Amino acid sequence: MTFTKNTEKSAVSASTIDRRSWKLPIAFAFVSLISGVLFIGFAEDAPTGFDLSTGSDLIQLPVVHLPALATGVIVTILTALIAVGSAFMISQNRAVPRWIPIAGAVFALTGFLTWAAADETLRVPELFAGSLVLAVPLVFGALGGVISERVGVVNIAIEAQLLAGAFVSAVVGTITGSPFAGLFAAAIAGMLVSFLLSVFAIKYLVNQIIVGVVINVLVSGLTGFLYSQWLTESPEQLNNPEGFSTLPIPILSGIPIIGPVFFEQTLIVYLLYIIVAAVAFAMYRTRWGLRLRAVGEHPKAADTVGINVTRTRFWNVALAGAIAGLGGAFITLSQTGQFGKDVTAGAGFIALAAVIFGRWDPIKATLAALLFGFASNLQNALSVVGSSVPSEFMLMLPYVVTIIAVAGLVGKSRPPAASGTPYIKG
C-alpha cells in the first residue's frame, strides 16, 4: 500500500515538473525576438514566391507569393503570442498541447524562408526532395542506433557502420556490376563492424563509448588507406558502381508537393519506408520488441524469465549494424555515385543525435533525422535562388540543431535504463 502511494506521488510529481518546464515559452520568446530583428529590421519590401508544383504533377498549384515584411511582422506576433500563451498555461500548471510548438515551428520556418528568399521564387518540392535525400543515411543510422541502444549497447560506431557500408557497396557494386550485390554487401559490412563492437562491449565488457570511438577511427583510417591505395589507382575497376535509378510510382508521384518528394525516389528509399514501419511495429507489437526493450531496461529481470541477455544483445546489435550499413550504400549507390575518403562526413554522429532527439523511438528518431536533413539542405536551396544569407550561417545550421537536440532543449530525454551498462550474469 505504501509502495503504491509513493509511486502515485512520484508520478504526480514528475507530471508537475514536466508541466512546469519553462523551456517552451523561453524558446519562443527568443524566436520572437530574433524574428523581430531579422524578419522586420532587415527584411526587403519584396514578395517571396513559393512554387508548390512540378511539371509532372497531376494538379498544377499556383505560385504563392508572400510579402517578406508583412510576413515577418505576422510571424513575430504569432511566436510572441505562443510564448505568452504557453507561459500562462504553465503558470496555471496546465500542459501545453503538442500542436502549439509544432505550429510555432511552422510559422518560424515560413518567416525565415520568406525573409531569406525575398524577391525570389523557392521551389518547395525540390527543397523537400533534397532534404529527404540528405536524410536517408541519417534515418538508416538512427534506426540502427535506436535498436542498439534499446537493447542496452551504446552505438557510437554508427559512423563506422555507414562508412564501411559505403566503401564495400562501391567496391562490390563495381566488381559485380550489380547495385543489389553492393546493397547486400553493405549490410554485411555494417554487421561485421557491429560484431566488432559486440565482442568488446558485450563479451569483454570494455567501455562502450571508448570502443565505439576506436572503431570509428579504425574504419575511417582503413577505408581511407584502401581508397588511396586501391580505389584511386583503379577507379573504373573498383570505384565505379552502377547506381539505383529513380523509380516514380504511378499516380502517387503526381500528387502535388508530397508526390515528387516521397514517391519519386530510388529503391533504397522505398526499402527505407518498409524498414521504418517494420521496426516501429515490431518494437512495440511483437515478442522480439518486448525482449529487446526488456534487455535494455532491466537485463537481470529479463534473465530471470529465461531471456539470454548476451545473445539478445549480440544479434540485435548485429541487426542494427546491417541497417546502418544500408545507409552507407545509399551514399555511394544513389547519392554520390562513388566512394570518397570519409564520404559520410559525420553523418553517423548526426544520426546519433537524432536517436537522442527522437527519445529512442523509431518514428521520432526518423522525424528528427528528416529535420536534420532539411536543415542541411536549406543551404543548397537558398544558394540556388541567390539568397543574401551568409553561406557560413547555413553550413552551421544543422550542427546548431544537433546541439539543441543533444542539450535537451526540446524536452527531457531518458535513455533505456541499462544502455551502456554491461551485464554480468551472477
LOROLO-553308 format. One line per field, with one value per residue (C-alpha): x, y, z; residue number from 1. Coordinates in steps of 0.2 Angstrom, whole numbers, padded with zeros to 4 digits. Layout:
% residues N
xx <- [X; ...]
yy <- [Y; ...]
zz <- [Z; ...]
resi <- [NUM; ...]
This chain:
% residues 426
xx <- [0000; 0014; 0023; 0008; 0006; 0024; 0023; 0007; 0016; 0031; 0020; 0011; 0027; 0035; 0020; 0020; 0039; 0036; 0021; 0031; 0046; 0048; 0059; 0045; 0040; 0058; 0062; 0048; 0051; 0069; 0062; 0050; 0065; 0075; 0061; 0058; 0076; 0079; 0062; 0057; 0073; 0082; 0068; 0066; 0050; 0048; 0037; 0044; 0037; 0033; 0032; 0022; 0021; 0032; 0029; 0024; 0011; -0007; -0014; -0004; -0004; -0002; 0014; 0011; 0018; 0021; 0026; 0043; 0040; 0022; 0025; 0039; 0028; 0014; 0027; 0034; 0017; 0012; 0028; 0026; 0008; 0014; 0027; 0015; 0001; 0012; 0019; 0001; -0003; 0012; 0009; -0008; 0000; -0008; 0000; 0004; -0004; 0009; 0001; 0006; 0025; 0023; 0013; 0025; 0039; 0030; 0027; 0045; 0051; 0039; 0045; 0063; 0061; 0051; 0064; 0079; 0072; 0064; 0061; 0065; 0055; 0058; 0054; 0046; 0046; 0064; 0068; 0059; 0065; 0083; 0081; 0074; 0090; 0101; 0091; 0091; 0108; 0103; 0087; 0096; 0109; 0096; 0086; 0102; 0106; 0088; 0089; 0106; 0103; 0086; 0095; 0107; 0123; 0128; 0131; 0144; 0150; 0136; 0148; 0160; 0145; 0139; 0157; 0160; 0144; 0148; 0165; 0160; 0145; 0156; 0169; 0157; 0144; 0158; 0166; 0149; 0141; 0125; 0119; 0109; 0125; 0133; 0117; 0118; 0137; 0135; 0123; 0136; 0149; 0139; 0135; 0154; 0158; 0144; 0151; 0167; 0158; 0148; 0164; 0172; 0157; 0147; 0159; 0175; 0165; 0175; 0168; 0156; 0159; 0178; 0175; 0164; 0176; 0191; 0180; 0176; 0194; 0199; 0186; 0190; 0209; 0206; 0194; 0205; 0220; 0212; 0204; 0221; 0230; 0217; 0202; 0211; 0223; 0209; 0193; 0185; 0188; 0184; 0175; 0163; 0147; 0131; 0118; 0100; 0089; 0074; 0058; 0042; 0027; 0012; -0002; 0006; 0021; 0009; 0002; 0007; 0021; 0022; 0022; 0039; 0046; 0041; 0036; 0049; 0064; 0076; 0073; 0083; 0072; 0057; 0066; 0068; 0050; 0047; 0061; 0055; 0037; 0043; 0055; 0042; 0028; 0040; 0047; 0031; 0020; 0030; 0039; 0056; 0052; 0047; 0063; 0073; 0066; 0067; 0085; 0089; 0078; 0081; 0093; 0093; 0074; 0074; 0087; 0076; 0062; 0074; 0079; 0098; 0104; 0121; 0114; 0099; 0111; 0124; 0112; 0102; 0117; 0122; 0105; 0107; 0124; 0116; 0103; 0116; 0126; 0112; 0113; 0131; 0126; 0114; 0128; 0138; 0124; 0111; 0119; 0137; 0140; 0156; 0166; 0177; 0188; 0176; 0162; 0149; 0156; 0150; 0133; 0134; 0136; 0121; 0111; 0116; 0109; 0093; 0092; 0093; 0082; 0069; 0070; 0075; 0059; 0060; 0047; 0053; 0071; 0066; 0057; 0072; 0083; 0072; 0073; 0092; 0091; 0080; 0092; 0107; 0098; 0092; 0109; 0108; 0090; 0094; 0111; 0101; 0089; 0104; 0099; 0109; 0110; 0129; 0133; 0143; 0127; 0118; 0133; 0132; 0113; 0112; 0125; 0116; 0100; 0110; 0117; 0100; 0094; 0108; 0107; 0089; 0081; 0067; 0062; 0069; 0076; 0078; 0089; 0085; 0090; 0103; 0110; 0129; 0129; 0137; 0128; 0137; 0127; 0128]
yy <- [0000; 0012; 0007; 0011; 0028; 0033; 0028; 0038; 0053; 0051; 0050; 0066; 0075; 0070; 0076; 0093; 0095; 0092; 0104; 0117; 0117; 0135; 0129; 0132; 0149; 0155; 0147; 0155; 0172; 0171; 0166; 0181; 0192; 0185; 0186; 0204; 0209; 0199; 0197; 0215; 0225; 0218; 0212; 0218; 0225; 0212; 0197; 0179; 0166; 0148; 0136; 0121; 0111; 0102; 0099; 0081; 0084; 0079; 0095; 0111; 0123; 0141; 0150; 0158; 0175; 0181; 0199; 0197; 0212; 0209; 0190; 0194; 0205; 0192; 0178; 0189; 0192; 0174; 0167; 0181; 0175; 0157; 0162; 0172; 0159; 0144; 0154; 0157; 0138; 0133; 0146; 0138; 0120; 0115; 0105; 0114; 0105; 0097; 0106; 0123; 0121; 0112; 0127; 0139; 0130; 0131; 0149; 0152; 0142; 0151; 0168; 0163; 0156; 0172; 0183; 0173; 0171; 0188; 0194; 0176; 0160; 0145; 0128; 0119; 0101; 0102; 0109; 0094; 0081; 0086; 0086; 0068; 0063; 0070; 0062; 0044; 0039; 0048; 0038; 0022; 0026; 0032; 0016; 0006; 0017; 0015; -0004; -0005; 0007; -0001; -0017; -0009; -0006; 0012; 0013; 0027; 0017; 0022; 0032; 0017; 0006; 0019; 0022; 0003; 0001; 0015; 0008; -0010; -0006; 0004; -0010; -0025; -0015; -0011; -0028; -0037; -0024; -0026; -0012; -0026; -0035; -0019; -0016; -0033; -0032; -0015; -0023; -0037; -0024; -0014; -0031; -0035; -0018; -0021; -0038; -0030; -0018; -0033; -0043; -0029; -0022; -0037; -0051; -0042; -0028; -0014; 0003; 0005; 0023; 0020; 0005; 0015; 0029; 0017; 0008; 0024; 0029; 0012; 0011; 0029; 0025; 0008; 0014; 0030; 0019; 0007; 0021; 0030; 0013; 0004; 0014; 0029; 0018; 0008; 0019; 0010; -0007; -0004; 0013; 0015; 0006; 0006; 0016; 0014; 0024; 0034; 0024; 0035; 0027; 0029; 0041; 0044; 0053; 0065; 0071; 0090; 0093; 0075; 0065; 0071; 0070; 0053; 0043; 0048; 0040; 0025; 0008; 0011; 0025; 0013; 0000; 0013; 0016; -0003; -0004; 0011; 0004; -0014; -0008; 0004; -0010; -0024; -0014; -0012; -0026; -0042; -0053; -0048; -0030; -0034; -0044; -0031; -0017; -0029; -0032; -0014; -0008; -0022; -0036; -0045; -0047; -0052; -0065; -0071; -0076; -0085; -0072; -0075; -0057; -0059; -0067; -0055; -0040; -0048; -0052; -0036; -0025; -0035; -0031; -0013; -0013; -0021; -0007; 0007; -0002; 0001; 0019; 0019; 0010; 0024; 0037; 0028; 0020; 0034; 0050; 0052; 0038; 0033; 0031; 0046; 0047; 0050; 0052; 0050; 0067; 0064; 0058; 0044; 0057; 0067; 0050; 0048; 0065; 0060; 0045; 0056; 0069; 0056; 0049; 0032; 0029; 0023; 0035; 0050; 0047; 0046; 0063; 0070; 0064; 0072; 0088; 0087; 0083; 0098; 0109; 0103; 0106; 0124; 0130; 0122; 0128; 0146; 0147; 0142; 0157; 0168; 0172; 0185; 0174; 0170; 0153; 0151; 0153; 0140; 0127; 0128; 0127; 0108; 0107; 0120; 0110; 0095; 0104; 0110; 0092; 0084; 0098; 0093; 0110; 0102; 0091; 0079; 0063; 0047; 0033; 0015; 0011; -0002; 0007; 0007; -0005; -0022; -0037; -0049; -0065; -0068]
zz <- [0000; 0005; -0011; -0022; -0013; -0016; -0034; -0037; -0028; -0039; -0055; -0049; -0045; -0062; -0071; -0062; -0066; -0084; -0085; -0076; -0088; -0094; -0109; -0122; -0118; -0116; -0133; -0142; -0133; -0140; -0158; -0157; -0153; -0167; -0179; -0175; -0178; -0194; -0202; -0199; -0196; -0210; -0222; -0240; -0245; -0259; -0261; -0260; -0272; -0266; -0281; -0275; -0291; -0303; -0322; -0319; -0305; -0309; -0302; -0305; -0290; -0292; -0286; -0269; -0266; -0248; -0244; -0234; -0222; -0218; -0216; -0204; -0194; -0193; -0188; -0174; -0167; -0168; -0160; -0146; -0143; -0142; -0129; -0118; -0120; -0116; -0101; -0095; -0096; -0087; -0073; -0071; -0070; -0087; -0100; -0117; -0132; -0144; -0159; -0152; -0153; -0170; -0176; -0170; -0178; -0195; -0193; -0189; -0204; -0215; -0209; -0211; -0229; -0234; -0227; -0234; -0252; -0253; -0271; -0277; -0280; -0270; -0277; -0262; -0269; -0274; -0256; -0248; -0260; -0257; -0239; -0240; -0250; -0237; -0223; -0229; -0222; -0206; -0204; -0208; -0195; -0182; -0184; -0180; -0165; -0158; -0160; -0152; -0138; -0134; -0131; -0120; -0131; -0134; -0153; -0155; -0170; -0182; -0192; -0194; -0200; -0213; -0219; -0220; -0230; -0242; -0245; -0248; -0258; -0270; -0272; -0273; -0284; -0296; -0297; -0299; -0309; -0299; -0286; -0277; -0274; -0267; -0256; -0249; -0246; -0237; -0225; -0221; -0219; -0206; -0197; -0196; -0189; -0176; -0172; -0168; -0156; -0148; -0145; -0135; -0127; -0123; -0121; -0114; -0105; -0112; -0110; -0125; -0128; -0130; -0141; -0152; -0154; -0158; -0171; -0179; -0180; -0186; -0200; -0206; -0207; -0215; -0228; -0231; -0234; -0246; -0255; -0258; -0262; -0272; -0277; -0284; -0294; -0302; -0301; -0316; -0309; -0291; -0288; -0302; -0296; -0306; -0295; -0292; -0304; -0299; -0299; -0299; -0293; -0305; -0299; -0282; -0289; -0297; -0281; -0278; -0266; -0257; -0274; -0280; -0263; -0257; -0272; -0285; -0277; -0278; -0272; -0257; -0251; -0254; -0244; -0230; -0229; -0226; -0213; -0203; -0202; -0198; -0184; -0177; -0177; -0171; -0157; -0148; -0155; -0156; -0144; -0152; -0147; -0130; -0127; -0135; -0123; -0108; -0110; -0112; -0097; -0084; -0090; -0074; -0074; -0092; -0087; -0073; -0085; -0097; -0110; -0115; -0112; -0121; -0136; -0137; -0137; -0148; -0163; -0161; -0162; -0177; -0185; -0180; -0190; -0205; -0206; -0204; -0217; -0230; -0226; -0232; -0248; -0251; -0251; -0264; -0275; -0275; -0269; -0274; -0287; -0280; -0263; -0257; -0241; -0226; -0238; -0224; -0217; -0199; -0204; -0190; -0176; -0183; -0183; -0165; -0161; -0170; -0158; -0143; -0151; -0155; -0137; -0143; -0153; -0171; -0178; -0168; -0172; -0191; -0189; -0181; -0195; -0208; -0198; -0199; -0217; -0220; -0211; -0221; -0237; -0234; -0239; -0256; -0259; -0254; -0263; -0279; -0278; -0273; -0255; -0246; -0230; -0227; -0233; -0216; -0206; -0217; -0215; -0197; -0195; -0195; -0181; -0171; -0172; -0167; -0152; -0147; -0148; -0138; -0125; -0121; -0125; -0135; -0120; -0107; -0114; -0104; -0112; -0109; -0091; -0095; -0110; -0109; -0094; -0097; -0090; -0079; -0076; -0057]
resi <- [1; 2; 3; 4; 5; 6; 7; 8; 9; 10; 11; 12; 13; 14; 15; 16; 17; 18; 19; 20; 21; 22; 23; 24; 25; 26; 27; 28; 29; 30; 31; 32; 33; 34; 35; 36; 37; 38; 39; 40; 41; 42; 43; 44; 45; 46; 47; 48; 49; 50; 51; 52; 53; 54; 55; 56; 57; 58; 59; 60; 61; 62; 63; 64; 65; 66; 67; 68; 69; 70; 71; 72; 73; 74; 75; 76; 77; 78; 79; 80; 81; 82; 83; 84; 85; 86; 87; 88; 89; 90; 91; 92; 93; 94; 95; 96; 97; 98; 99; 100; 101; 102; 103; 104; 105; 106; 107; 108; 109; 110; 111; 112; 113; 114; 115; 116; 117; 118; 119; 120; 121; 122; 123; 124; 125; 126; 127; 128; 129; 130; 131; 132; 133; 134; 135; 136; 137; 138; 139; 140; 141; 142; 143; 144; 145; 146; 147; 148; 149; 150; 151; 152; 153; 154; 155; 156; 157; 158; 159; 160; 161; 162; 163; 164; 165; 166; 167; 168; 169; 170; 171; 172; 173; 174; 175; 176; 177; 178; 179; 180; 181; 182; 183; 184; 185; 186; 187; 188; 189; 190; 191; 192; 193; 194; 195; 196; 197; 198; 199; 200; 201; 202; 203; 204; 205; 206; 207; 208; 209; 210; 211; 212; 213; 214; 215; 216; 217; 218; 219; 220; 221; 222; 223; 224; 225; 226; 227; 228; 229; 230; 231; 232; 233; 234; 235; 236; 237; 238; 239; 240; 241; 242; 243; 244; 245; 246; 247; 248; 249; 250; 251; 252; 253; 254; 255; 256; 257; 258; 259; 260; 261; 262; 263; 264; 265; 266; 267; 268; 269; 270; 271; 272; 273; 274; 275; 276; 277; 278; 279; 280; 281; 282; 283; 284; 285; 286; 287; 288; 289; 290; 291; 292; 293; 294; 295; 296; 297; 298; 299; 300; 301; 302; 303; 304; 305; 306; 307; 308; 309; 310; 311; 312; 313; 314; 315; 316; 317; 318; 319; 320; 321; 322; 323; 324; 325; 326; 327; 328; 329; 330; 331; 332; 333; 334; 335; 336; 337; 338; 339; 340; 341; 342; 343; 344; 345; 346; 347; 348; 349; 350; 351; 352; 353; 354; 355; 356; 357; 358; 359; 360; 361; 362; 363; 364; 365; 366; 367; 368; 369; 370; 371; 372; 373; 374; 375; 376; 377; 378; 379; 380; 381; 382; 383; 384; 385; 386; 387; 388; 389; 390; 391; 392; 393; 394; 395; 396; 397; 398; 399; 400; 401; 402; 403; 404; 405; 406; 407; 408; 409; 410; 411; 412; 413; 414; 415; 416; 417; 418; 419; 420; 421; 422; 423; 424; 425; 426]
